[in-house]
Amino acid sequence: MYCIKLLGIFDLNTEKNTFILLLTKETGLLNKDKLLKDKNILSIKSLLKTALYCGNFIKDGWIMILDCISKLDYLNVIGSRTRKDSEIFGGENKRKNSRDETIDFANSEAIINNIDPGNIDKIFHGTT
């Protein structure tokens, strides 16, 4: 967290974006066929904490963070058993195989049990 802030203060954008890229890869959210482990949950918490407290220094790195937040939201929707946008608005209904669905359900349970969805709202309300 403090590393991102220092890199942002000194305008070391390449180093900052590399650090954010490595952190987003460690979350495991962008891997479609892997179950989330404890280290991935810790990385997600670190990413959300970094975005919350150092959001104004992230600049270009927001694209990578927003990809992870989008996947978090997707997993929250699966875990809460609510209807997806594509089901409501009649979009494409791509069928997943049972292995992908099983992984998504397991990952959504891990996210719901360990990550507070209110943190995502705090990120959007707390950054300019």
Residue pairs with C-beta under 8 A, 6 or more apart in sequence:
1 46
1 49
1 50
1 53
1 54
3 19
4 16
4 19
4 20
4 50
4 54
4 57
4 58
4 61
5 53
5 54
5 57
7 13
7 15
7 16
7 19
7 57
8 16
8 54
8 56
8 57
8 58
8 59
9 57
13 59
13 60
16 57
16 58
16 59
16 61
17 60
17 61
17 64
20 50
20 58
20 61
20 64
20 65
21 61
21 64
23 43
23 46
23 47
23 50
24 30
24 47
24 64
24 65
24 67
24 68
26 39
26 40
26 43
27 40
27 43
27 44
27 47
27 68
28 34
28 36
28 37
28 40
28 43
29 36
29 40
29 44
29 67
29 68
29 71
29 72
29 75
30 67
30 68
30 71
32 100
32 103
33 99
33 100
33 103
34 103
35 103
35 106
35 107
35 110
36 106
36 107
36 110
36 111
41 110
41 111
41 114
41 115
44 68
44 72
44 111
44 114
44 115
45 114
45 115
47 65
47 68
48 115
48 119
48 120
48 123
50 58
51 58
51 65
51 69
51 123
51 127
52 119
52 122
52 123
52 126
52 127
55 62
55 123
55 126
55 127
55 128
56 127
56 128
58 65
69 120
69 123
72 111
72 115
72 117
72 120
73 120
75 104
75 107
75 108
75 111
75 112
76 108
76 111
76 112
76 117
77 84
78 104
78 105
78 108
79 105
79 108
79 109
79 111
79 112
80 112
85 91
86 92
86 93
87 93
96 104
